[in-house]
Amino acid sequence: MVDPESELYDGTPLASPEDLRNALLSRPEVFYRVFTENLMAYALGRRVEYYDMPTVRAIVKEAGEDGYKLSDFILGVVKSAAFKSAKAPRPAVAAVPEGAQQGLDKD
């Protein structure tokens, strides 16, 4: 049997999905900020740092002006200086076992 009851960090009890929904909606500014931080971290391939926070706040503010559509968050991240200047990770290069190239070089 699964016990669905839990508690948030601030003591808010959770016993159902409706309780979770209400808890998230009670502080939408926190939800949208954390959502944006996580989206940005995923897009950048690194943690969001203190110097990224003005960008995060600007993205949330601009998204709020248009009703918090998902596309506004995505565009905000993609248009950010942090995303534009992020370096792509180097592709992993597999080690070639000795002798694996034999027979392939037929010049």
C-alpha positions as CSV (number, residue, x, y, z in Angstrom):
1,M,0.0,0.0,0.0
2,V,1.2,3.5,-0.9
3,D,0.9,6.3,1.6
4,P,0.2,9.4,-0.4
5,E,0.4,11.8,2.5
6,S,3.4,14.0,2.7
7,E,4.5,17.5,3.8
8,L,6.3,20.3,2.0
9,Y,9.3,22.0,3.5
10,D,7.1,24.8,5.0
11,G,4.8,22.3,6.7
12,T,2.0,22.4,4.1
13,P,0.4,18.9,4.2
14,L,-0.1,17.0,1.0
15,A,-2.6,14.2,0.8
16,S,-3.7,14.3,-2.8
17,P,-2.7,15.7,-6.2
18,E,-5.2,18.5,-5.6
19,D,-3.2,19.5,-2.5
20,L,0.0,19.6,-4.5
21,R,-1.7,21.7,-7.2
22,N,-3.0,24.1,-4.7
23,A,0.4,24.4,-3.0
24,L,2.1,25.2,-6.2
25,L,-0.5,27.7,-7.3
26,S,-0.4,29.5,-3.9
27,R,3.1,30.9,-4.7
28,P,3.2,31.1,-8.5
29,E,6.2,33.4,-8.6
30,V,8.3,30.7,-6.9
31,F,7.0,28.0,-9.2
32,Y,7.8,30.0,-12.4
33,R,11.3,31.0,-11.1
34,V,12.2,27.4,-10.2
35,F,10.8,26.2,-13.5
36,T,12.9,28.7,-15.4
37,E,16.0,27.9,-13.5
38,N,15.6,24.2,-14.3
39,L,14.8,24.8,-17.9
40,M,17.9,27.1,-18.2
41,A,20.1,24.6,-16.5
42,Y,19.0,21.9,-18.9
43,A,19.5,24.2,-21.9
44,L,22.9,25.4,-20.8
45,G,24.2,22.0,-19.7
46,R,25.3,23.4,-16.3
47,R,23.9,24.7,-13.0
48,V,22.3,28.1,-12.9
49,E,24.6,30.4,-11.0
50,Y,24.0,33.7,-9.1
51,Y,25.0,35.7,-12.2
52,D,22.2,34.0,-14.2
53,M,19.5,35.2,-11.8
54,P,18.9,38.6,-13.5
55,T,18.2,36.7,-16.7
56,V,15.9,34.2,-14.9
57,R,13.9,37.0,-13.4
58,A,13.7,38.8,-16.8
59,I,12.4,35.6,-18.5
60,V,9.8,35.1,-15.8
61,K,8.7,38.7,-16.0
62,E,8.4,38.6,-19.8
63,A,6.6,35.3,-19.8
64,G,4.1,36.7,-17.2
65,E,3.2,39.6,-19.5
66,D,1.9,37.0,-22.0
67,G,0.2,34.6,-19.6
68,Y,3.1,32.3,-18.8
69,K,3.1,30.3,-22.0
70,L,5.7,27.5,-22.2
71,S,6.9,29.0,-25.5
72,D,7.7,32.3,-23.8
73,F,10.0,30.5,-21.3
74,I,11.7,28.5,-24.0
75,L,12.2,31.6,-26.2
76,G,13.5,33.6,-23.2
77,V,16.1,30.9,-22.5
78,V,17.1,30.6,-26.2
79,K,17.4,34.3,-26.6
80,S,19.5,34.8,-23.5
81,A,23.2,35.7,-23.7
82,A,24.0,32.7,-21.5
83,F,22.5,30.3,-24.1
84,K,24.0,32.1,-27.1
85,S,27.5,32.0,-25.6
86,A,27.3,28.5,-24.1
87,K,29.8,26.1,-25.6
88,A,28.6,22.9,-27.0
89,P,30.0,19.9,-25.1
90,R,32.8,18.1,-27.0
91,P,31.6,14.8,-28.5
92,A,33.0,11.7,-26.7
93,V,35.6,10.0,-28.8
94,A,35.7,6.3,-28.4
95,A,39.0,4.6,-28.1
96,V,39.8,2.5,-31.2
97,P,41.2,-0.9,-30.1
98,E,44.5,-1.9,-31.6
99,G,44.1,-3.6,-34.9
100,A,40.6,-2.3,-35.5
101,Q,41.7,-0.2,-38.5
102,Q,43.3,-3.2,-40.2
103,G,41.8,-3.9,-43.5
104,L,40.0,-0.6,-43.7
105,D,42.8,1.4,-45.3
106,K,42.8,0.1,-48.9
107,D,44.6,2.9,-50.9
